[in-house]
Amino acid sequence: MKHPDVLQSSSQSQIFYPGGEYKKMEQLIEAHLAEYEARPDIILEAPGRFHLIGDHSWYFKDKTLSMAVDLPVYMSVSVRNDTAVRFYFHQLKERKRANVTSLKFRKEDRWANVIKAVIYAFEEFGLHCKGMNITVWSEILPSAGFGITTALKVVSALALKALFHPECSDEKILKIIEIGNRQFLGTGNYIADVFTAMFSKEGNCLLTDHSKNNYSFIPFSFDDYSIILTDARVPRIIVWNEDLVRTPENFLLLAELKVRKNGFWIYEDSEIEINDILSGVNEDTRRRLLCIMKEHKNVLDAAEGLRLGNFQLFARAVNKSHEAMRDMFNISCPEIDWLVKRVLEFDPASSARNPSSCSRITGKGFGRCSYSIMKKTDVGNYVQKLAEYERIFGFHPSYYEVRPSAGAHVVESFVK
């Protein structure tokens, strides 16, 4: 069944169906040619991404379960004969400028800073680059979430590798992205984000182990289910600072509560032991640390559900995770909670123990995005609920039906 790239729902919310890559490539080449009067030397693609569970557990060296999805970021690049760099984001109609020899972070450059960070890191490594004309093509804007900013970093790194340093290893690319994040952008380096954008395989989820700095694949085999990402368009209003939990002291406390079992580690479940270790922290911190502990089990259960092809086990873990994010970690909001609850009401015969669907907030929280996995026959019901959501809350949501997709790669190279 072919889907148009963009369809309008009855609620005026937009649903975006991936596909039509060939047409997009033609449009990208035309846009690049019109902007720079030169054809691209290379075209690359990187996937969007969302985290299913564990997106707030990386600091404690736990695990994160993620999925790359077919909401792609495309980049076309042509090499210049000087050191100037020109950037053009087609959907935004924005143009930025820089120079390889004098890269600086400029707040007004927004999305272009991400690409500049990667060029900067290559230069810091002694891997010199020439000037470039760069066109970005993405129907999902970085502000929406869904891993678009990370996709830009990864696709930029692969473009520079392909054009100037083909011998560059994956390990070095990972280090380059880390340097760009920390030294140029002044942000953390979240390996689950980068691993998912770089290494994902079609039809699989990716499980990142932050304690070992590695990843593994788990097939997503629930063919009768649809995966829907929703941008609820709720403005993020941060109600507490997550850095209050991410402290060295709290890291050591949770490390004391980790125990080995059957060849892998879990958190202690003895209330006496937990109370003893966490006795010195305030109630808010205690609740959030307990949430991190519960989240680790949810990740393990969700991964096991995927491995076994047991949707009830998987969905139960996802739903428990949302409850914990809402009630214990306190990063959800009424609008997203409303959307999640509607998804869980689709099948009257289902229960918390044997759910027929699942839904959870994803990303930074405090608004914006959720994902839902439901029977294909329930997608129409979800569209109707989004229309109701818009009438109740006044926000104009976008939703995307997606599939697990492959990591970043070269689509076409015209370099001789």
Protein Blocks (a to p, Z undefined) as FASTA:
>chain_A
ZZdfbdcdfkopacddeejklmmmmmmmmmmmmmnopacfbdcdddddddfbhplmmmno
pacddddddddcdddddddfbfbdcdddfklopacdddfklcccdfklmmmmmmmmmmmm
mmmnopacdddddddddfbdfklgnolmmmmmmmmmmmmmmmmmmmbcfklmmmmmmmmm
mmmnopacdfklmmmmmmpcehiacdddfklopacddddfbfkbccddddehpacddfbd
fklmmcfklmmmmmmmpcceehiacddfbfklmmmmmmmpcfklmmmmmmmmmmmmmmmm
mmmmmmnopaklmmmmmmmmmmmmmmmnopacfklmmmmmmmmmmpmmbcfklccbdcdd
ehjbjihjacddddfklmmmmmmmmmmmmmmnopacdddddddddddddfbdcbZZ
